Amino acid sequence: MNKFKAISAFLIILFLTVPSFSQGKKVKDLKFHHMQNYCWMRLATIIPEITDRIILPIGTVEAHGAVAIGADNFIPNNLAELIWDKCNALIAPPINHGFTGQSISQFPGSITVREDIFEEYIYDVLKDLVRTGFKNILIINGHGGNTEPAKRAMGRVHTETGAHFMIVDWWKIAFQTATEVYGRKATQSGHGDMEEAALVMSYDPALVDKEMYRKLGKDNVGKKGVEAGISLLPSWATTRYPDEGEGYLDFDIKKAKKYTLKKADYIANVFLEAVKRWEMMEAWKK
Ligand SMILES: [Zn+2]
């Protein structure tokens, strides 16, 4: 072996044995965990070497009784902030305008994007997240009207690209967390009720208007809802309690934080389990 060949061989061995700069690196080791903070060349070095996972928070702006009209945005954004590290995921710019229902669309501040437009919008966003290199996408949804159009959009992108998706409606999962923290029966949360207010207060207590809650009187800010068979436009309250006598606001911040962390942890664990299974199945395909 001449000198040149020996040096070449040494360099090749060095290249193969020295770990690449990104090996073992996690999102928490990066400068930012928000995708939009990077320039595109830097982002390209992160995906998929450091992560191919992203969290997309989606919500809407609508009346929520004494809770801020941005509740459906604050909640998924905050949940994403609480779990990106555990999930080793970046966070995508959120989608803050969604499909608000007719029954509260006429109150000040409520903004709605028509359902078909919203579906197409989500579809386009998801498609470009996948083109960017994200393979495992978690959508945290803060608003009921978004669920069906978002599910249709992610179904289309999944069929077209094979990318993996999970969408979570926080109010339909982990009912036991309300039981564990508040001692109330496990049931689906209402709207602008104790659970939703807790998730908002854990982010910022000032976002629930105590004065307005008092002025309205707790029984006037919400109702369980009318019987199936009766439809009201507008709805007879901008808050909906999950059950008779259940869901009154609790201004205990400590409990609110505890409740939020339990909810966040539950979502992170389900997503991590899903990614594990998706990756296992991908390996079998090869
Ligand atoms: Zn809401």
py3Dmol code that shows the C-alpha trace and the ligand (Angstrom):
import py3Dmol

protein = """\
ATOM      1  CA  MET A   1       0.000   0.000   0.000  1.00  0.00           C
ATOM      2  CA  ASN A   2       1.557   3.320  -1.009  1.00  0.00           C
ATOM      3  CA  LYS A   3       1.392   6.403   1.189  1.00  0.00           C
ATOM      4  CA  PHE A   4      -1.597   7.950  -0.631  1.00  0.00           C
ATOM      5  CA  LYS A   5      -3.636   4.755  -0.353  1.00  0.00           C
ATOM      6  CA  ALA A   6      -2.766   4.415   3.323  1.00  0.00           C
ATOM      7  CA  ILE A   7      -3.923   7.965   4.064  1.00  0.00           C
ATOM      8  CA  SER A   8      -7.123   7.414   2.079  1.00  0.00           C
ATOM      9  CA  ALA A   9      -7.858   4.212   3.973  1.00  0.00           C
ATOM     10  CA  PHE A  10      -7.213   5.965   7.271  1.00  0.00           C
ATOM     11  CA  LEU A  11      -9.580   8.789   6.362  1.00  0.00           C
ATOM     12  CA  ILE A  12     -12.319   6.373   5.292  1.00  0.00           C
ATOM     13  CA  ILE A  13     -11.993   4.431   8.554  1.00  0.00           C
ATOM     14  CA  LEU A  14     -12.067   7.725  10.485  1.00  0.00           C
ATOM     15  CA  PHE A  15     -15.179   8.847   8.616  1.00  0.00           C
ATOM     16  CA  LEU A  16     -16.920   5.565   9.377  1.00  0.00           C
ATOM     17  CA  THR A  17     -16.012   5.444  13.026  1.00  0.00           C
ATOM     18  CA  VAL A  18     -16.343   9.062  14.144  1.00  0.00           C
ATOM     19  CA  PRO A  19     -20.005   9.725  14.864  1.00  0.00           C
ATOM     20  CA  SER A  20     -21.697  12.328  12.678  1.00  0.00           C
ATOM     21  CA  PHE A  21     -22.389  15.681  14.325  1.00  0.00           C
ATOM     22  CA  SER A  22     -26.068  14.893  14.810  1.00  0.00           C
ATOM     23  CA  GLN A  23     -25.690  11.411  16.254  1.00  0.00           C
ATOM     24  CA  GLY A  24     -27.396  11.164  19.617  1.00  0.00           C
ATOM     25  CA  LYS A  25     -28.559  14.740  19.422  1.00  0.00           C
ATOM     26  CA  LYS A  26     -32.111  15.494  20.459  1.00  0.00           C
ATOM     27  CA  VAL A  27     -34.413  18.412  19.861  1.00  0.00           C
ATOM     28  CA  LYS A  28     -33.675  19.613  23.403  1.00  0.00           C
ATOM     29  CA  ASP A  29     -29.995  20.046  22.393  1.00  0.00           C
ATOM     30  CA  LEU A  30     -30.936  22.407  19.564  1.00  0.00           C
ATOM     31  CA  LYS A  31     -31.139  26.172  19.689  1.00  0.00           C
ATOM     32  CA  PHE A  32     -34.903  26.204  19.058  1.00  0.00           C
ATOM     33  CA  HIS A  33     -37.807  23.786  19.196  1.00  0.00           C
ATOM     34  CA  HIS A  34     -40.055  25.912  16.966  1.00  0.00           C
ATOM     35  CA  MET A  35     -39.645  25.032  13.307  1.00  0.00           C
ATOM     36  CA  GLN A  36     -40.147  28.576  12.091  1.00  0.00           C
ATOM     37  CA  ASN A  37     -37.158  29.883  14.065  1.00  0.00           C
ATOM     38  CA  TYR A  38     -34.677  28.182  11.734  1.00  0.00           C
ATOM     39  CA  CYS A  39     -33.384  29.162   8.344  1.00  0.00           C
ATOM     40  CA  TRP A  40     -34.148  26.491   5.777  1.00  0.00           C
ATOM     41  CA  MET A  41     -30.569  25.218   5.443  1.00  0.00           C
ATOM     42  CA  ARG A  42     -30.361  24.650   9.200  1.00  0.00           C
ATOM     43  CA  LEU A  43     -33.742  22.960   9.236  1.00  0.00           C
ATOM     44  CA  ALA A  44     -32.547  20.605   6.517  1.00  0.00           C
ATOM     45  CA  THR A  45     -29.726  19.415   8.812  1.00  0.00           C
ATOM     46  CA  ILE A  46     -32.203  18.578  11.575  1.00  0.00           C
ATOM     47  CA  ILE A  47     -34.719  16.480   9.618  1.00  0.00           C
ATOM     48  CA  PRO A  48     -34.652  13.504   9.794  1.00  0.00           C
ATOM     49  CA  GLU A  49     -31.274  13.089  11.557  1.00  0.00           C
ATOM     50  CA  ILE A  50     -32.359  14.658  14.848  1.00  0.00           C
ATOM     51  CA  THR A  51     -36.094  14.330  14.454  1.00  0.00           C
ATOM     52  CA  ASP A  52     -38.765  13.521  11.920  1.00  0.00           C
ATOM     53  CA  ARG A  53     -41.551  14.383  14.378  1.00  0.00           C
ATOM     54  CA  ILE A  54     -43.574  17.546  14.568  1.00  0.00           C
ATOM     55  CA  ILE A  55     -46.498  18.802  16.626  1.00  0.00           C
ATOM     56  CA  LEU A  56     -49.101  20.967  14.918  1.00  0.00           C
ATOM     57  CA  PRO A  57     -51.466  22.806  17.308  1.00  0.00           C
ATOM     58  CA  ILE A  58     -54.828  23.738  15.779  1.00  0.00           C
ATOM     59  CA  GLY A  59     -57.662  25.741  17.312  1.00  0.00           C
ATOM     60  CA  THR A  60     -60.088  28.541  16.697  1.00  0.00           C
ATOM     61  CA  VAL A  61     -61.285  31.846  18.160  1.00  0.00           C
ATOM     62  CA  GLU A  62     -64.744  31.665  19.702  1.00  0.00           C
ATOM     63  CA  ALA A  63     -66.883  32.654  22.689  1.00  0.00           C
ATOM     64  CA  HIS A  64     -66.212  30.560  25.807  1.00  0.00           C
ATOM     65  CA  GLY A  65     -68.267  32.123  28.612  1.00  0.00           C
ATOM     66  CA  ALA A  66     -65.881  33.838  31.043  1.00  0.00           C
ATOM     67  CA  VAL A  67     -62.848  32.133  29.498  1.00  0.00           C
ATOM     68  CA  ALA A  68     -60.774  33.995  26.872  1.00  0.00           C
ATOM     69  CA  ILE A  69     -61.994  33.680  23.282  1.00  0.00           C
ATOM     70  CA  GLY A  70     -58.563  32.279  22.387  1.00  0.00           C
ATOM     71  CA  ALA A  71     -58.999  29.280  24.718  1.00  0.00           C
ATOM     72  CA  ASP A  72     -58.981  26.768  21.867  1.00  0.00           C
ATOM     73  CA  ASN A  73     -55.623  28.147  20.730  1.00  0.00           C
ATOM     74  CA  PHE A  74     -53.950  28.614  24.109  1.00  0.00           C
ATOM     75  CA  ILE A  75     -54.659  25.027  25.129  1.00  0.00           C
ATOM     76  CA  PRO A  76     -53.085  23.100  22.222  1.00  0.00           C
ATOM     77  CA  ASN A  77     -50.164  25.547  22.091  1.00  0.00           C
ATOM     78  CA  ASN A  78     -49.488  25.062  25.778  1.00  0.00           C
ATOM     79  CA  LEU A  79     -49.861  21.270  25.605  1.00  0.00           C
ATOM     80  CA  ALA A  80     -47.356  21.242  22.724  1.00  0.00           C
ATOM     81  CA  GLU A  81     -44.936  23.295  24.848  1.00  0.00           C
ATOM     82  CA  LEU A  82     -45.251  20.769  27.649  1.00  0.00           C
ATOM     83  CA  ILE A  83     -44.537  17.674  25.549  1.00  0.00           C
ATOM     84  CA  TRP A  84     -42.158  18.512  22.668  1.00  0.00           C
ATOM     85  CA  ASP A  85     -39.130  17.559  24.745  1.00  0.00           C
ATOM     86  CA  LYS A  86     -40.517  14.193  25.856  1.00  0.00           C
ATOM     87  CA  CYS A  87     -41.678  13.500  22.272  1.00  0.00           C
ATOM     88  CA  ASN A  88     -38.404  14.738  20.736  1.00  0.00           C
ATOM     89  CA  ALA A  89     -40.492  16.780  18.308  1.00  0.00           C
ATOM     90  CA  LEU A  90     -40.386  20.243  16.812  1.00  0.00           C
ATOM     91  CA  ILE A  91     -43.468  22.472  16.988  1.00  0.00           C
ATOM     92  CA  ALA A  92     -45.021  23.814  13.777  1.00  0.00           C
ATOM     93  CA  PRO A  93     -46.565  27.285  13.565  1.00  0.00           C
ATOM     94  CA  PRO A  94     -50.100  26.828  14.927  1.00  0.00           C
ATOM     95  CA  ILE A  95     -53.339  27.174  13.001  1.00  0.00           C
ATOM     96  CA  ASN A  96     -55.366  29.633  15.044  1.00  0.00           C
ATOM     97  CA  HIS A  97     -58.470  30.078  12.918  1.00  0.00           C
ATOM     98  CA  GLY A  98     -60.789  27.119  12.592  1.00  0.00           C
ATOM     99  CA  PHE A  99     -64.323  26.021  11.865  1.00  0.00           C
ATOM    100  CA  THR A 100     -66.428  27.675  14.583  1.00  0.00           C
ATOM    101  CA  GLY A 101     -70.004  26.429  14.866  1.00  0.00           C
ATOM    102  CA  GLN A 102     -73.051  28.552  14.031  1.00  0.00           C
ATOM    103  CA  SER A 103     -74.430  28.474  17.559  1.00  0.00           C
ATOM    104  CA  ILE A 104     -71.690  30.770  18.917  1.00  0.00           C
ATOM    105  CA  SER A 105     -70.521  32.382  15.701  1.00  0.00           C
ATOM    106  CA  GLN A 106     -72.411  35.625  16.337  1.00  0.00           C
ATOM    107  CA  PHE A 107     -70.764  36.556  19.643  1.00  0.00           C
ATOM    108  CA  PRO A 108     -68.032  39.226  19.681  1.00  0.00           C
ATOM    109  CA  GLY A 109     -64.668  37.834  18.661  1.00  0.00           C
ATOM    110  CA  SER A 110     -65.909  34.535  17.237  1.00  0.00           C
ATOM    111  CA  ILE A 111     -64.258  33.895  13.896  1.00  0.00           C
ATOM    112  CA  THR A 112     -65.052  31.000  11.603  1.00  0.00           C
ATOM    113  CA  VAL A 113     -63.404  29.541   8.546  1.00  0.00           C
ATOM    114  CA  ARG A 114     -65.829  27.537   6.420  1.00  0.00           C
ATOM    115  CA  GLU A 115     -65.440  23.778   6.899  1.00  0.00           C
ATOM    116  CA  ASP A 116     -64.394  22.891   3.346  1.00  0.00           C
ATOM    117  CA  ILE A 117     -61.906  25.778   3.232  1.00  0.00           C
ATOM    118  CA  PHE A 118     -60.483  24.674   6.586  1.00  0.00           C
ATOM    119  CA  GLU A 119     -60.038  21.089   5.355  1.00  0.00           C
ATOM    120  CA  GLU A 120     -58.167  22.250   2.265  1.00  0.00           C
ATOM    121  CA  TYR A 121     -56.033  24.599   4.357  1.00  0.00           C
ATOM    122  CA  ILE A 122     -55.033  21.829   6.775  1.00  0.00           C
ATOM    123  CA  TYR A 123     -54.418  19.501   3.849  1.00  0.00           C
ATOM    124  CA  ASP A 124     -51.968  21.964   2.280  1.00  0.00           C
ATOM    125  CA  VAL A 125     -50.137  22.560   5.556  1.00  0.00           C
ATOM    126  CA  LEU A 126     -49.787  18.826   6.283  1.00  0.00           C
ATOM    127  CA  LYS A 127     -48.625  18.089   2.742  1.00  0.00           C
ATOM    128  CA  ASP A 128     -45.776  20.577   3.054  1.00  0.00           C
ATOM    129  CA  LEU A 129     -44.794  19.350   6.504  1.00  0.00           C
ATOM    130  CA  VAL A 130     -44.438  15.889   4.963  1.00  0.00           C
ATOM    131  CA  ARG A 131     -42.507  17.275   1.965  1.00  0.00           C
ATOM    132  CA  THR A 132     -40.161  18.969   4.448  1.00  0.00           C
ATOM    133  CA  GLY A 133     -39.341  15.534   5.835  1.00  0.00           C
ATOM    134  CA  PHE A 134     -41.618  15.025   8.834  1.00  0.00           C
ATOM    135  CA  LYS A 135     -42.841  11.469   8.973  1.00  0.00           C
ATOM    136  CA  ASN A 136     -44.577  11.420  12.349  1.00  0.00           C
ATOM    137  CA  ILE A 137     -47.058  14.212  12.872  1.00  0.00           C
ATOM    138  CA  LEU A 138     -49.069  14.918  16.011  1.00  0.00           C
ATOM    139  CA  ILE A 139     -51.987  17.319  15.641  1.00  0.00           C
ATOM    140  CA  ILE A 140     -53.203  18.672  18.983  1.00  0.00           C
ATOM    141  CA  ASN A 141     -56.690  19.978  18.450  1.00  0.00           C
ATOM    142  CA  GLY A 142     -58.332  22.523  20.736  1.00  0.00           C
ATOM    143  CA  HIS A 143     -61.699  22.778  19.027  1.00  0.00           C
ATOM    144  CA  GLY A 144     -64.526  20.357  18.214  1.00  0.00           C
ATOM    145  CA  GLY A 145     -65.489  21.870  14.860  1.00  0.00           C
ATOM    146  CA  ASN A 146     -61.991  21.170  13.548  1.00  0.00           C
ATOM    147  CA  THR A 147     -61.995  17.449  14.206  1.00  0.00           C
ATOM    148  CA  GLU A 148     -63.778  16.085  11.149  1.00  0.00           C
ATOM    149  CA  PRO A 149     -62.240  18.356   8.495  1.00  0.00           C
ATOM    150  CA  ALA A 150     -58.777  17.848  10.022  1.00  0.00           C
ATOM    151  CA  LYS A 151     -59.268  14.077  10.080  1.00  0.00           C
ATOM    152  CA  ARG A 152     -60.315  14.094   6.435  1.00  0.00           C
ATOM    153  CA  ALA A 153     -57.268  16.218   5.508  1.00  0.00           C
ATOM    154  CA  MET A 154     -54.829  13.980   7.364  1.00  0.00           C
ATOM    155  CA  GLY A 155     -56.466  10.892   5.846  1.00  0.00           C
ATOM    156  CA  ARG A 156     -55.840  12.255   2.393  1.00  0.00           C
ATOM    157  CA  VAL A 157     -52.195  13.127   3.085  1.00  0.00           C
ATOM    158  CA  HIS A 158     -51.614   9.767   4.723  1.00  0.00           C
ATOM    159  CA  THR A 159     -52.986   7.897   1.696  1.00  0.00           C
ATOM    160  CA  GLU A 160     -50.931   9.993  -0.696  1.00  0.00           C
ATOM    161  CA  THR A 161     -47.618  10.008   1.193  1.00  0.00           C
ATOM    162  CA  GLY A 162     -47.640   7.182   3.755  1.00  0.00           C
ATOM    163  CA  ALA A 163     -46.697   9.642   6.524  1.00  0.00           C
ATOM    164  CA  HIS A 164     -47.949   8.841  10.028  1.00  0.00           C
ATOM    165  CA  PHE A 165     -50.521  10.979  11.833  1.00  0.00           C
ATOM    166  CA  MET A 166     -52.204  11.212  15.191  1.00  0.00           C
ATOM    167  CA  ILE A 167     -54.846  13.809  16.015  1.00  0.00           C
ATOM    168  CA  VAL A 168     -55.995  14.295  19.566  1.00  0.00           C
ATOM    169  CA  ASP A 169     -59.073  16.102  20.888  1.00  0.00           C
ATOM    170  CA  TRP A 170     -57.970  16.827  24.471  1.00  0.00           C
ATOM    171  CA  TRP A 171     -61.533  16.932  25.854  1.00  0.00           C
ATOM    172  CA  LYS A 172     -62.358  13.402  24.689  1.00  0.00           C
ATOM    173  CA  ILE A 173     -59.428  11.612  26.302  1.00  0.00           C
ATOM    174  CA  ALA A 174     -58.042  10.698  29.715  1.00  0.00           C
ATOM    175  CA  PHE A 175     -61.269  11.482  31.615  1.00  0.00           C
ATOM    176  CA  GLN A 176     -59.647   9.981  34.708  1.00  0.00           C
ATOM    177  CA  THR A 177     -57.400  13.037  35.021  1.00  0.00           C
ATOM    178  CA  ALA A 178     -60.406  15.145  36.106  1.00  0.00           C
ATOM    179  CA  THR A 179     -61.315  12.458  38.612  1.00  0.00           C
ATOM    180  CA  GLU A 180     -57.757  12.282  39.955  1.00  0.00           C
ATOM    181  CA  VAL A 181     -57.362  16.046  40.362  1.00  0.00           C
ATOM    182  CA  TYR A 182     -60.887  17.328  40.979  1.00  0.00           C
ATOM    183  CA  GLY A 183     -62.592  14.253  42.310  1.00  0.00           C
ATOM    184  CA  ARG A 184     -65.426  14.565  39.831  1.00  0.00           C
ATOM    185  CA  LYS A 185     -66.832  11.749  37.779  1.00  0.00           C
ATOM    186  CA  ALA A 186     -65.029  10.801  34.604  1.00  0.00           C
ATOM    187  CA  THR A 187     -66.963  12.368  31.756  1.00  0.00           C
ATOM    188  CA  GLN A 188     -66.312  14.313  28.597  1.00  0.00           C
ATOM    189  CA  SER A 189     -65.557  17.953  29.341  1.00  0.00           C
ATOM    190  CA  GLY A 190     -68.054  20.635  28.350  1.00  0.00           C
ATOM    191  CA  HIS A 191     -67.162  23.955  26.785  1.00  0.00           C
ATOM    192  CA  GLY A 192     -65.620  26.859  28.695  1.00  0.00           C
ATOM    193  CA  ASP A 193     -66.216  24.742  31.798  1.00  0.00           C
ATOM    194  CA  MET A 194     -63.922  23.837  34.692  1.00  0.00           C
ATOM    195  CA  GLU A 195     -61.609  21.585  32.684  1.00  0.00           C
ATOM    196  CA  GLU A 196     -61.204  23.940  29.781  1.00  0.00           C
ATOM    197  CA  ALA A 197     -60.722  26.892  32.132  1.00  0.00           C
ATOM    198  CA  ALA A 198     -58.116  24.887  34.062  1.00  0.00           C
ATOM    199  CA  LEU A 199     -56.088  24.254  30.917  1.00  0.00           C
ATOM    200  CA  VAL A 200     -56.220  27.960  30.060  1.00  0.00           C
ATOM    201  CA  MET A 201     -55.419  29.098  33.628  1.00  0.00           C
ATOM    202  CA  SER A 202     -52.413  26.817  33.852  1.00  0.00           C
ATOM    203  CA  TYR A 203     -51.037  28.763  30.883  1.00  0.00           C
ATOM    204  CA  ASP A 204     -52.090  32.203  32.210  1.00  0.00           C
ATOM    205  CA  PRO A 205     -54.569  32.732  35.087  1.00  0.00           C
ATOM    206  CA  ALA A 206     -55.464  36.213  33.772  1.00  0.00           C
ATOM    207  CA  LEU A 207     -57.186  34.614  30.774  1.00  0.00           C
ATOM    208  CA  VAL A 208     -60.238  33.624  32.790  1.00  0.00           C
ATOM    209  CA  ASP A 209     -62.337  36.682  33.676  1.00  0.00           C
ATOM    210  CA  LYS A 210     -63.395  36.240  37.306  1.00  0.00           C
ATOM    211  CA  GLU A 211     -65.342  39.499  37.356  1.00  0.00           C
ATOM    212  CA  MET A 212     -67.475  38.510  34.364  1.00  0.00           C
ATOM    213  CA  TYR A 213     -67.978  35.029  35.785  1.00  0.00           C
ATOM    214  CA  ARG A 214     -69.309  36.575  39.007  1.00  0.00           C
ATOM    215  CA  LYS A 215     -71.485  39.100  37.167  1.00  0.00           C
ATOM    216  CA  LEU A 216     -73.122  36.463  35.023  1.00  0.00           C
ATOM    217  CA  GLY A 217     -73.657  34.069  37.898  1.00  0.00           C
ATOM    218  CA  LYS A 218     -72.386  30.541  37.519  1.00  0.00           C
ATOM    219  CA  ASP A 219     -75.715  29.091  36.431  1.00  0.00           C
ATOM    220  CA  ASN A 220     -76.130  31.639  33.682  1.00  0.00           C
ATOM    221  CA  VAL A 221     -72.801  31.114  32.015  1.00  0.00           C
ATOM    222  CA  GLY A 222     -73.584  27.555  31.178  1.00  0.00           C
ATOM    223  CA  LYS A 223     -76.063  24.766  30.778  1.00  0.00           C
ATOM    224  CA  LYS A 224     -75.706  21.118  30.079  1.00  0.00           C
ATOM    225  CA  GLY A 225     -77.377  21.738  26.734  1.00  0.00           C
ATOM    226  CA  VAL A 226     -80.859  21.304  25.414  1.00  0.00           C
ATOM    227  CA  GLU A 227     -82.460  17.981  24.546  1.00  0.00           C
ATOM    228  CA  ALA A 228     -81.623  16.332  21.270  1.00  0.00           C
ATOM    229  CA  GLY A 229     -84.484  17.426  19.053  1.00  0.00           C
ATOM    230  CA  ILE A 230     -84.234  21.096  20.006  1.00  0.00           C
ATOM    231  CA  SER A 231     -81.845  23.376  18.156  1.00  0.00           C
ATOM    232  CA  LEU A 232     -81.164  26.965  19.153  1.00  0.00           C
ATOM    233  CA  LEU A 233     -79.384  29.665  17.170  1.00  0.00           C
ATOM    234  CA  PRO A 234     -77.624  31.183  18.952  1.00  0.00           C
ATOM    235  CA  SER A 235     -77.022  28.647  21.657  1.00  0.00           C
ATOM    236  CA  TRP A 236     -78.604  29.644  25.005  1.00  0.00           C
ATOM    237  CA  ALA A 237     -75.194  30.048  26.616  1.00  0.00           C
ATOM    238  CA  THR A 238     -71.609  30.339  25.440  1.00  0.00           C
ATOM    239  CA  THR A 239     -70.516  27.782  28.006  1.00  0.00           C
ATOM    240  CA  ARG A 240     -71.672  24.199  28.205  1.00  0.00           C
ATOM    241  CA  TYR A 241     -71.336  22.141  31.328  1.00  0.00           C
ATOM    242  CA  PRO A 242     -70.753  18.421  30.983  1.00  0.00           C
ATOM    243  CA  ASP A 243     -73.591  17.476  33.333  1.00  0.00           C
ATOM    244  CA  GLU A 244     -76.165  18.889  35.738  1.00  0.00           C
ATOM    245  CA  GLY A 245     -74.322  20.673  38.567  1.00  0.00           C
ATOM    246  CA  GLU A 246     -70.922  19.661  37.101  1.00  0.00           C
ATOM    247  CA  GLY A 247     -68.185  21.759  35.592  1.00  0.00           C
ATOM    248  CA  TYR A 248     -68.364  25.006  37.575  1.00  0.00           C
ATOM    249  CA  LEU A 249     -65.122  26.929  37.324  1.00  0.00           C
ATOM    250  CA  ASP A 250     -62.457  26.219  39.928  1.00  0.00           C
ATOM    251  CA  PHE A 251     -59.867  28.978  40.278  1.00  0.00           C
ATOM    252  CA  ASP A 252     -57.290  26.787  42.015  1.00  0.00           C
ATOM    253  CA  ILE A 253     -54.147  27.327  39.928  1.00  0.00           C
ATOM    254  CA  LYS A 254     -52.206  24.507  41.570  1.00  0.00           C
ATOM    255  CA  LYS A 255     -54.890  22.015  40.623  1.00  0.00           C
ATOM    256  CA  ALA A 256     -55.132  23.512  37.138  1.00  0.00           C
ATOM    257  CA  LYS A 257     -51.411  22.975  36.579  1.00  0.00           C
ATOM    258  CA  LYS A 258     -51.578  19.438  37.909  1.00  0.00           C
ATOM    259  CA  TYR A 259     -54.525  18.625  35.660  1.00  0.00           C
ATOM    260  CA  THR A 260     -52.762  20.110  32.619  1.00  0.00           C
ATOM    261  CA  LEU A 261     -49.554  18.172  33.231  1.00  0.00           C
ATOM    262  CA  LYS A 262     -51.452  14.895  33.549  1.00  0.00           C
ATOM    263  CA  LYS A 263     -53.312  15.565  30.325  1.00  0.00           C
ATOM    264  CA  ALA A 264     -50.094  16.524  28.524  1.00  0.00           C
ATOM    265  CA  ASP A 265     -48.292  13.454  29.777  1.00  0.00           C
ATOM    266  CA  TYR A 266     -51.088  11.198  28.607  1.00  0.00           C
ATOM    267  CA  ILE A 267     -50.949  12.681  25.087  1.00  0.00           C
ATOM    268  CA  ALA A 268     -47.153  12.360  24.937  1.00  0.00           C
ATOM    269  CA  ASN A 269     -47.279   8.716  26.011  1.00  0.00           C
ATOM    270  CA  VAL A 270     -49.877   7.770  23.401  1.00  0.00           C
ATOM    271  CA  PHE A 271     -47.910   9.548  20.675  1.00  0.00           C
ATOM    272  CA  LEU A 272     -44.643   7.857  21.677  1.00  0.00           C
ATOM    273  CA  GLU A 273     -46.352   4.480  21.664  1.00  0.00           C
ATOM    274  CA  ALA A 274     -47.832   5.228  18.232  1.00  0.00           C
ATOM    275  CA  VAL A 275     -44.431   6.247  16.825  1.00  0.00           C
ATOM    276  CA  LYS A 276     -42.875   3.070  18.215  1.00  0.00           C
ATOM    277  CA  ARG A 277     -45.520   0.958  16.511  1.00  0.00           C
ATOM    278  CA  TRP A 278     -45.379   2.911  13.242  1.00  0.00           C
ATOM    279  CA  GLU A 279     -41.603   2.522  13.077  1.00  0.00           C
ATOM    280  CA  MET A 280     -41.825  -1.170  13.888  1.00  0.00           C
ATOM    281  CA  MET A 281     -44.307  -1.678  11.070  1.00  0.00           C
ATOM    282  CA  GLU A 282     -42.170   0.340   8.645  1.00  0.00           C
ATOM    283  CA  ALA A 283     -39.245  -1.959   9.458  1.00  0.00           C
ATOM    284  CA  TRP A 284     -41.350  -4.998   8.626  1.00  0.00           C
ATOM    285  CA  LYS A 285     -42.255  -3.532   5.253  1.00  0.00           C
ATOM    286  CA  LYS A 286     -38.600  -3.518   4.150  1.00  0.00           C
TER     287      LYS A 286
END
"""
ligand_1 = """\
1
ZN
Zn -63.022 25.449 23.554
"""
view = py3Dmol.view(width=600, height=400)
view.addModel(protein, "pdb")
view.setStyle({"model": 0}, {"cartoon": {"style": "trace"}})
view.addModel(ligand_1, "xyz")
view.setStyle({"model": 1}, {"stick": {}})
view.zoomTo()
view.show()
